Amino acid sequence: MAKQEEIIPTILIPGIQATALAESNSFDRKILWRAFDNLGTSIWTTVFGMQLDAALQQDPRYDVDPASIVERDHISPMPYRAFVKGLAAKCPSWPIFLFGYDWRKSNADSATELVGFVEHILGKLATERKVRRVNIVTHSMGSYVLLAALPFISKHIHKVVLCAPPLRGSPQAYKNMVLGPSSLLGNSDDVRKVARTYPSLYELLPWYPKALMSGTRELDLLVRDDWQSNVYHDIQPLVDARLAALKQFRAVLGPDVPTALARWPTAALSWQGWTKTAPSLGLPPRPSTALHNYVDFTENKNSQDDGDGTVPSRA
């Protein structure tokens, strides 16, 4: 009697901003964020930046708007449809599941949801298909969600693929907090103030060697006094709370990700860019005595020229 094929589902965990967000405290579940649903929304987001006014309180479980309850919705099709289609064609009997999450919040919170999601999938398929384990594919920040969940789901994992994982962060996280994604519509100030309330952006801050320099001094973004002062001057208690939580989150990730994943067949995929210099953000002299740790991003054009343009290969 031929041995029955083992069915191993694949779970896809997308990157930051790739899950639509919806207002659940409404009759029509209004979509608040859908940046990459189609070509039109992708171009709009690329040109004009993030259009989302959904700040979080100091306790990041809650939205600032007292009448709003924002929840995750569908995964944006543009970045992932071809991958899912190709995987389904290669392994037609292996189900594929899309794990969306509220990318504003801490990846530790999303990891808790992932644990429940994995248990749900295994329970759903255990009786009929005898499913006991899963493959997991992550993109960008989705790797953080997996790594934070790893201690609780390790026995259920077969293989892991990390696509452009920011294992040591990305300079773009700091840039978004300082500049905002865009100033073309005059919304940059509002956007960056909202972004500064998101735990996920703090967790994406770069922490590979010499990621952020002030002359010859390496800055530590776990220390508030090493930040550009206008980022935190009006929300100091919130920033202090986020940095304290960031220390705890990095402790959860651990210092040695390759070792943590060594027990499974694992592939980490990155894209080598145009230079071999790891991106770093230098800090030229401040323009005035009122602004501490001034960052002039126009002087650091090479900061995106390594890796895939967002996640440096050195990270």
C-alpha positions in Angstrom: 0.0 0.0 0.0 1.4 3.3 -1.1 2.3 5.8 1.7 -0.2 8.6 1.8 1.2 12.0 1.1 1.6 14.2 4.1 -0.4 17.4 3.7 1.5 20.4 5.0 -0.3 23.8 4.8 1.6 27.0 4.2 0.9 30.2 6.2 1.9 33.5 4.6 2.7 36.4 7.0 2.9 39.7 5.0 5.0 42.8 5.8 4.1 46.1 7.3 1.2 48.0 5.7 0.2 44.9 3.6 -2.9 44.1 5.6 -6.0 46.3 5.1 -7.4 47.9 8.2 -11.1 48.4 8.7 -13.4 50.4 11.1 -15.4 47.6 12.8 -17.5 50.1 14.8 -19.7 50.8 11.8 -22.5 49.1 9.8 -20.4 48.9 6.6 -17.0 48.0 8.0 -15.4 51.0 6.3 -11.9 50.2 5.0 -9.4 52.7 6.4 -6.2 51.4 4.8 -5.9 49.4 1.6 -2.6 50.6 0.1 -1.7 47.7 -2.2 -5.0 46.3 -3.3 -4.5 47.3 -6.9 -2.2 49.3 -9.2 -4.1 52.5 -8.5 -3.9 52.3 -4.7 -0.2 51.2 -4.9 0.8 54.2 -7.0 -1.2 56.6 -4.8 0.6 55.3 -1.7 4.0 55.4 -3.3 3.6 59.0 -4.5 1.6 60.6 -1.7 2.6 58.5 1.3 0.5 56.9 4.1 -3.0 58.3 4.3 -4.1 56.8 7.7 -5.3 58.9 10.7 -5.5 56.1 13.2 -3.2 56.9 16.1 -2.8 54.6 19.1 -2.9 55.6 22.8 0.1 55.2 25.1 -1.5 51.8 25.9 -1.2 50.6 22.3 -4.1 48.2 22.6 -6.5 51.2 22.1 -7.1 53.7 19.3 -7.0 57.4 20.1 -10.3 58.1 18.6 -12.8 57.2 21.3 -15.5 56.0 18.9 -13.1 54.0 16.7 -12.3 50.3 16.8 -9.8 49.4 14.0 -9.3 45.8 13.1 -7.4 43.9 10.5 -9.1 43.0 7.2 -7.8 41.3 4.1 -4.3 41.0 2.8 -3.4 43.3 0.0 -3.3 41.3 -3.3 -0.7 43.2 -5.3 2.4 42.0 -3.5 1.4 38.4 -2.9 -1.1 37.1 -5.4 1.5 35.8 -7.9 3.4 34.0 -5.1 0.2 32.3 -3.7 -0.9 31.4 -7.2 2.5 29.8 -8.0 2.7 27.9 -4.8 -0.8 26.6 -5.2 0.1 25.3 -8.7 3.2 23.6 -7.4 1.5 22.0 -4.4 -2.2 21.8 -5.3 -3.1 19.5 -2.4 -1.5 21.8 0.3 -3.8 24.5 1.5 -2.5 28.1 1.8 -3.6 30.4 4.5 -3.1 34.2 4.7 -2.4 35.6 8.1 -3.2 39.3 8.2 -2.6 41.4 11.3 -2.9 45.0 12.6 0.6 46.1 11.6 0.4 49.3 13.7 0.6 47.3 16.9 3.5 45.4 18.5 4.6 42.3 16.6 4.4 40.5 20.0 0.7 41.1 20.0 0.4 39.8 16.4 2.5 36.8 17.5 -0.1 35.9 20.1 -2.7 36.0 17.4 -0.5 33.8 15.1 -0.3 31.1 17.8 -4.0 30.9 17.9 -4.2 30.9 14.1 -1.8 28.0 13.8 -3.7 26.1 16.4 -6.9 26.8 14.5 -5.5 25.6 11.2 -4.2 22.4 12.7 -7.4 21.7 14.5 -9.4 22.4 11.4 -7.4 19.9 9.3 -6.3 17.4 11.9 -9.2 14.9 11.6 -9.8 14.7 7.9 -6.3 15.3 6.5 -4.1 14.3 9.5 -2.2 17.6 9.4 0.3 18.0 12.2 2.6 20.8 11.0 2.8 23.8 8.8 5.3 25.7 6.5 5.6 29.4 7.2 6.6 32.1 4.7 7.2 35.6 5.9 7.8 38.9 4.1 9.7 41.8 5.7 8.2 42.6 9.2 6.2 39.4 9.1 9.4 37.7 10.2 9.2 39.5 13.6 5.7 38.1 14.1 7.0 34.6 13.5 10.1 35.0 15.6 8.0 36.3 18.6 5.6 33.3 18.2 8.4 30.7 17.7 8.6 29.5 21.4 4.9 28.6 21.3 4.6 27.0 17.8 8.0 25.5 17.2 6.7 21.9 17.4 4.2 22.6 14.6 6.7 24.0 12.1 8.1 22.0 9.1 9.9 24.6 7.0 10.5 28.4 7.2 11.2 30.9 4.5 12.0 34.5 5.5 11.8 37.0 2.5 13.8 40.2 3.2 13.6 39.9 6.9 14.7 43.0 8.8 16.4 41.0 11.5 18.3 44.1 12.7 15.8 46.7 11.6 15.7 49.3 8.9 16.7 52.9 8.7 13.4 53.6 6.9 11.6 53.2 10.3 13.5 56.1 11.8 13.1 58.2 8.6 9.3 57.7 8.7 9.2 59.0 12.3 11.3 62.0 11.5 10.1 63.0 8.0 7.0 61.1 7.4 6.5 59.2 4.1 5.7 62.2 1.9 5.3 66.0 2.0 3.7 66.3 -1.5 0.2 66.9 0.0 1.4 68.7 3.1 0.4 65.8 5.2 3.9 64.8 6.3 3.7 66.4 9.7 0.3 64.7 10.6 1.5 61.3 9.2 4.7 61.2 11.2 3.0 62.2 14.4 0.5 59.3 13.9 3.4 56.9 13.0 5.2 57.7 16.2 2.4 56.1 18.2 2.9 52.7 16.4 4.9 50.1 18.4 5.7 48.3 15.1 7.8 51.2 13.8 9.9 51.3 17.0 10.5 47.5 16.7 11.7 48.1 13.2 14.3 50.7 14.2 17.8 49.8 13.0 20.2 48.1 15.5 23.0 46.7 13.4 26.5 48.2 14.0 26.9 51.8 13.0 23.4 52.0 11.6 23.1 55.6 13.0 26.1 57.7 13.6 26.8 61.2 15.0 30.3 61.9 13.7 32.3 59.0 15.0 29.8 58.3 17.8 27.3 55.4 17.3 23.8 56.3 18.5 21.6 54.0 20.4 17.9 54.5 19.6 17.0 52.7 22.8 18.1 55.9 24.5 15.7 58.8 24.0 18.4 61.4 24.3 20.0 60.0 21.2 16.9 60.8 19.1 16.3 63.9 17.1 14.6 66.0 19.8 11.5 67.2 17.8 10.4 63.5 17.5 9.6 63.2 21.1 9.4 66.7 22.7 5.5 66.7 22.8 5.0 63.0 23.5 7.8 62.1 25.8 5.8 59.7 28.1 4.6 57.8 25.1 8.1 57.5 23.5 9.5 56.4 26.8 6.9 53.7 27.1 7.5 52.6 23.5 11.3 52.4 24.1 10.8 50.4 27.3 8.6 48.0 25.4 11.2 47.8 22.5 13.8 46.6 25.0 11.5 43.8 26.0 10.7 42.9 22.4 14.3 42.7 21.4 14.9 40.4 24.4 12.1 38.1 23.0 13.7 38.0 19.6 17.0 37.1 21.1 20.6 37.9 19.9 21.0 34.9 17.5 18.2 34.4 15.1 20.0 31.9 12.8 20.5 29.6 15.8 16.9 29.9 16.8 15.8 28.7 13.4 18.5 26.1 13.0 16.3 23.1 13.8 14.2 23.6 10.7 15.0 23.8 7.0 15.2 27.6 6.7 15.8 30.0 3.8 16.4 33.7 4.3 16.0 35.6 1.0 17.3 39.1 0.5 18.0 41.3 -2.5 21.5 42.8 -3.0 21.2 46.4 -4.2 23.5 48.7 -6.1 26.2 49.1 -3.4 28.0 46.9 -0.9 27.8 49.6 1.8 25.4 48.9 4.6 23.1 51.9 5.0 23.8 54.2 7.8 22.3 57.6 8.6 25.0 60.1 9.4 24.2 63.2 11.5 25.6 66.4 10.2 25.9 69.5 12.4 22.5 70.6 13.7 21.0 73.7 12.0 20.1 75.3 15.3 20.7 74.9 19.0 17.0 74.2 19.4 17.2 70.8 17.6 19.2 68.1 19.2 20.6 65.2 17.1 19.5 66.7 13.8 19.3 64.2 10.9 19.7 65.5 7.3 18.4 62.7 5.2 19.3 64.5 2.0 22.9 63.9 2.8 22.4 60.1 3.0 21.1 59.1 -0.4 23.0 55.8 -0.2 21.0 54.7 2.8 18.5 52.9 0.5 21.1 51.5 -1.9 21.7 48.2 -0.1 19.4 45.2 0.2 16.0 45.7 -1.3 15.8 49.5 -0.7 14.0 49.1 2.5 15.6 46.3 4.4 19.4 46.5 4.2 21.2 43.2 3.6 23.3 43.8 6.6 20.2 43.7 8.8 
